[in-house]
Amino acid sequence: MTKNRAYRSNGAIGALLDEYEKSIAEFKEVIKEVSSKELIQVVDNETKDEDCKSIQTIITHVIRAGYTYVIEIRRWLGEDIKYKEKEKLHSILEYNEALDKMFAYNEQLFEDYPNIKLEELDPDKKVHVRWGQKYDVEQLFEHAIVHILRHRRQIELFKTKLVDSNS
């Protein structure tokens, strides 16, 4: 991290966005040297999770999930909005651009709803997401950040397996 890093000054929202952006930057750092061949190579033949077989499927999943969290919040706020479909891309450059667009979509939520309530203690007023859990806005963004960190780690492990299998 550079000494002159600029931080957002809008309190908790700024902290969430700063940390989310940082997690994406770390994620992009891990994938930057992945070749087109490594991108599509199936690394985990045993998993039943189609999103976790190759680096390509993981990144595709990460991007779609990044949109889904915001879509869940927007739907909770009353917007009639559809979920984003998975879109497999063919290069790290394309994925980096897609990650940037996904993050911009997250930032846009706070531009559209600058006074959004981050914390909600009443379980009946939380965002009920399609995978069955309930979150407030802050918890859902914290989940989004950790989701990227977990998959960054998974790709680091995949890269180790790829090096070992090519040795």
C-alpha positions as a LaTeX table, in Angstrom:
\begin{tabular}{lrrr}
\hline
Residue & $x$ (\AA) & $y$ (\AA) & $z$ (\AA) \\
\hline
Met1 & 0.00 & 0.00 & 0.00 \\
Thr2 & 1.26 & 3.43 & $-0.84$ \\
Lys3 & 1.88 & 6.11 & 1.75 \\
Asn4 & $-0.34$ & 8.58 & $-0.10$ \\
Arg5 & $-3.41$ & 6.36 & $-0.29$ \\
Ala6 & $-6.58$ & 8.46 & $-0.44$ \\
Tyr7 & $-9.44$ & 7.38 & 1.79 \\
Arg8 & $-13.08$ & 8.21 & 1.34 \\
Ser9 & $-14.26$ & 10.65 & 3.98 \\
Asn10 & $-17.88$ & 9.57 & 4.27 \\
Gly11 & $-17.69$ & 7.56 & 7.49 \\
Ala12 & $-18.82$ & 3.95 & 7.59 \\
Ile13 & $-19.83$ & 3.95 & 3.93 \\
Gly14 & $-16.39$ & 5.22 & 3.01 \\
Ala15 & $-14.73$ & 2.55 & 5.13 \\
Leu16 & $-16.80$ & $-0.20$ & 3.50 \\
Leu17 & $-16.04$ & 1.06 & 0.01 \\
Asp18 & $-12.33$ & 1.56 & 0.77 \\
Glu19 & $-11.99$ & $-1.98$ & 2.10 \\
Tyr20 & $-14.04$ & $-3.43$ & $-0.75$ \\
Glu21 & $-11.86$ & $-1.62$ & $-3.28$ \\
Lys22 & $-8.73$ & $-2.84$ & $-1.46$ \\
Ser23 & $-9.95$ & $-6.45$ & $-1.55$ \\
Ile24 & $-10.56$ & $-6.15$ & $-5.30$ \\
Ala25 & $-7.09$ & $-4.65$ & $-5.83$ \\
Glu26 & $-5.54$ & $-7.58$ & $-3.92$ \\
Phe27 & $-7.67$ & $-10.01$ & $-5.94$ \\
Lys28 & $-6.50$ & $-8.40$ & $-9.20$ \\
Glu29 & $-2.89$ & $-8.63$ & $-8.02$ \\
Val30 & $-3.27$ & $-12.39$ & $-7.52$ \\
Ile31 & $-4.78$ & $-12.97$ & $-10.96$ \\
Lys32 & $-2.59$ & $-10.58$ & $-12.98$ \\
Glu33 & $-0.10$ & $-13.20$ & $-14.19$ \\
Val34 & $-2.66$ & $-15.94$ & $-14.92$ \\
Ser35 & $-2.30$ & $-17.09$ & $-18.54$ \\
Ser36 & $-5.24$ & $-17.81$ & $-20.83$ \\
Lys37 & $-4.45$ & $-21.52$ & $-20.49$ \\
Glu38 & $-4.31$ & $-21.37$ & $-16.68$ \\
Leu39 & $-7.51$ & $-19.32$ & $-16.62$ \\
Ile40 & $-9.62$ & $-22.11$ & $-18.11$ \\
Gln41 & $-7.75$ & $-25.13$ & $-16.76$ \\
Val42 & $-9.87$ & $-27.23$ & $-14.39$ \\
Val43 & $-7.94$ & $-27.34$ & $-11.12$ \\
Asp44 & $-10.50$ & $-28.95$ & $-8.82$ \\
Asn45 & $-12.01$ & $-32.01$ & $-10.47$ \\
Glu46 & $-13.62$ & $-33.20$ & $-7.25$ \\
Thr47 & $-15.80$ & $-30.26$ & $-6.28$ \\
Lys48 & $-19.48$ & $-30.39$ & $-7.13$ \\
Asp49 & $-19.55$ & $-26.57$ & $-7.13$ \\
Glu50 & $-19.43$ & $-25.45$ & $-10.77$ \\
Asp51 & $-18.19$ & $-22.02$ & $-9.59$ \\
Cys52 & $-15.01$ & $-23.48$ & $-8.09$ \\
Lys53 & $-13.50$ & $-25.71$ & $-10.77$ \\
Ser54 & $-11.14$ & $-23.25$ & $-12.49$ \\
Ile55 & $-9.81$ & $-19.76$ & $-12.00$ \\
Gln56 & $-12.22$ & $-18.63$ & $-14.72$ \\
Thr57 & $-15.26$ & $-20.05$ & $-12.92$ \\
Ile58 & $-14.15$ & $-18.49$ & $-9.63$ \\
Ile59 & $-13.67$ & $-15.00$ & $-11.10$ \\
Thr60 & $-16.96$ & $-15.27$ & $-12.99$ \\
His61 & $-18.67$ & $-16.18$ & $-9.71$ \\
Val62 & $-16.98$ & $-13.35$ & $-7.80$ \\
Ile63 & $-18.17$ & $-10.76$ & $-10.31$ \\
Arg64 & $-21.73$ & $-12.04$ & $-10.44$ \\
Ala65 & $-21.88$ & $-12.18$ & $-6.63$ \\
Gly66 & $-20.59$ & $-8.61$ & $-6.43$ \\
Tyr67 & $-23.58$ & $-7.50$ & $-8.47$ \\
Thr68 & $-25.98$ & $-9.77$ & $-6.60$ \\
Tyr69 & $-25.29$ & $-8.19$ & $-3.21$ \\
Val70 & $-26.24$ & $-4.74$ & $-4.52$ \\
Ile71 & $-29.21$ & $-6.09$ & $-6.46$ \\
Glu72 & $-30.47$ & $-7.70$ & $-3.25$ \\
Ile73 & $-30.26$ & $-4.32$ & $-1.50$ \\
Arg74 & $-31.91$ & $-2.49$ & $-4.39$ \\
Arg75 & $-34.75$ & $-5.04$ & $-4.46$ \\
Trp76 & $-35.13$ & $-4.62$ & $-0.67$ \\
Leu77 & $-35.42$ & $-0.88$ & $-1.30$ \\
Gly78 & $-38.27$ & $-1.55$ & $-3.74$ \\
Glu79 & $-36.53$ & $-1.52$ & $-7.10$ \\
Asp80 & $-37.71$ & $-4.02$ & $-9.71$ \\
Ile81 & $-34.35$ & $-5.26$ & $-10.92$ \\
Lys82 & $-33.16$ & $-8.56$ & $-12.36$ \\
Tyr83 & $-30.15$ & $-10.55$ & $-11.27$ \\
Lys84 & $-27.08$ & $-10.52$ & $-13.50$ \\
Glu85 & $-26.31$ & $-13.67$ & $-15.47$ \\
Lys86 & $-22.91$ & $-15.34$ & $-15.29$ \\
Glu87 & $-20.63$ & $-14.20$ & $-18.07$ \\
Lys88 & $-17.46$ & $-16.17$ & $-18.70$ \\
Leu89 & $-14.72$ & $-13.98$ & $-20.11$ \\
His90 & $-11.54$ & $-15.05$ & $-21.87$ \\
Ser91 & $-8.71$ & $-12.98$ & $-20.45$ \\
Ile92 & $-7.53$ & $-11.40$ & $-17.21$ \\
Leu93 & $-7.76$ & $-7.99$ & $-18.88$ \\
Glu94 & $-11.47$ & $-8.57$ & $-19.54$ \\
Tyr95 & $-11.96$ & $-9.78$ & $-15.98$ \\
Asn96 & $-10.16$ & $-6.74$ & $-14.55$ \\
Glu97 & $-12.48$ & $-4.46$ & $-16.51$ \\
Ala98 & $-15.49$ & $-6.46$ & $-15.31$ \\
Leu99 & $-14.29$ & $-6.23$ & $-11.69$ \\
Asp100 & $-13.98$ & $-2.44$ & $-12.07$ \\
Lys101 & $-17.52$ & $-2.21$ & $-13.50$ \\
Met102 & $-18.86$ & $-4.39$ & $-10.70$ \\
Phe103 & $-17.24$ & $-2.18$ & $-8.07$ \\
Ala104 & $-18.58$ & 0.97 & $-9.77$ \\
Tyr105 & $-22.04$ & $-0.61$ & $-9.58$ \\
Asn106 & $-21.54$ & $-1.02$ & $-5.83$ \\
Glu107 & $-20.41$ & 2.60 & $-5.46$ \\
Gln108 & $-23.46$ & 3.74 & $-7.40$ \\
Leu109 & $-25.75$ & 2.33 & $-4.70$ \\
Phe110 & $-24.45$ & 4.91 & $-2.22$ \\
Glu111 & $-24.71$ & 7.70 & $-4.78$ \\
Asp112 & $-28.33$ & 6.74 & $-5.43$ \\
Tyr113 & $-29.10$ & 6.28 & $-1.71$ \\
Pro114 & $-26.71$ & 8.59 & 0.20 \\
Asn115 & $-28.78$ & 8.28 & 3.39 \\
Ile116 & $-29.22$ & 4.52 & 3.31 \\
Lys117 & $-29.43$ & 2.95 & 6.76 \\
Leu118 & $-26.42$ & 0.65 & 7.20 \\
Glu119 & $-27.41$ & $-1.06$ & 10.44 \\
Glu120 & $-30.74$ & $-2.72$ & 11.14 \\
Leu121 & $-31.32$ & $-4.56$ & 14.40 \\
Asp122 & $-34.86$ & $-5.77$ & 13.65 \\
Pro123 & $-34.49$ & $-9.13$ & 11.87 \\
Asp124 & $-37.80$ & $-8.58$ & 10.06 \\
Lys125 & $-36.44$ & $-5.42$ & 8.44 \\
Lys126 & $-33.17$ & $-6.92$ & 7.20 \\
Val127 & $-32.40$ & $-7.80$ & 3.60 \\
His128 & $-33.60$ & $-11.37$ & 3.06 \\
Val129 & $-31.25$ & $-12.64$ & 0.34 \\
Arg130 & $-32.09$ & $-15.36$ & $-2.13$ \\
Trp131 & $-29.70$ & $-17.84$ & $-0.49$ \\
Gly132 & $-31.79$ & $-17.67$ & 2.67 \\
Gln133 & $-29.89$ & $-15.46$ & 5.10 \\
Lys134 & $-30.79$ & $-12.04$ & 6.46 \\
Tyr135 & $-28.36$ & $-9.13$ & 6.53 \\
Asp136 & $-28.44$ & $-5.42$ & 7.07 \\
Val137 & $-26.65$ & $-3.31$ & 4.44 \\
Glu138 & $-23.41$ & $-3.14$ & 6.41 \\
Gln139 & $-23.35$ & $-6.91$ & 7.00 \\
Leu140 & $-24.00$ & $-7.61$ & 3.34 \\
Phe141 & $-21.10$ & $-5.37$ & 2.29 \\
Glu142 & $-18.86$ & $-6.98$ & 4.90 \\
His143 & $-19.88$ & $-10.35$ & 3.46 \\
Ala144 & $-19.03$ & $-9.07$ & $-0.04$ \\
Ile145 & $-15.55$ & $-8.04$ & 1.07 \\
Val146 & $-14.80$ & $-11.34$ & 2.79 \\
His147 & $-16.22$ & $-13.23$ & $-0.20$ \\
Ile148 & $-13.54$ & $-11.69$ & $-2.39$ \\
Leu149 & $-10.84$ & $-12.43$ & 0.19 \\
Arg150 & $-11.89$ & $-16.08$ & 0.42 \\
His151 & $-11.83$ & $-16.52$ & $-3.35$ \\
Arg152 & $-8.52$ & $-14.64$ & $-3.62$ \\
Arg153 & $-7.09$ & $-17.24$ & $-1.25$ \\
Gln154 & $-8.68$ & $-20.04$ & $-3.27$ \\
Ile155 & $-7.05$ & $-18.75$ & $-6.46$ \\
Glu156 & $-3.69$ & $-18.51$ & $-4.66$ \\
Leu157 & $-4.07$ & $-22.21$ & $-3.80$ \\
Phe158 & $-5.11$ & $-23.00$ & $-7.39$ \\
Lys159 & $-2.03$ & $-21.23$ & $-8.71$ \\
Thr160 & 0.15 & $-23.37$ & $-6.43$ \\
Lys161 & $-1.56$ & $-26.52$ & $-7.75$ \\
Leu162 & $-1.03$ & $-25.35$ & $-11.34$ \\
Val163 & 2.69 & $-24.80$ & $-10.72$ \\
Asp164 & 2.99 & $-28.20$ & $-9.05$ \\
Ser165 & 1.13 & $-29.97$ & $-11.87$ \\
Asn166 & 3.31 & $-28.30$ & $-14.51$ \\
Ser167 & 6.58 & $-29.22$ & $-12.75$ \\
\hline
\end{tabular}
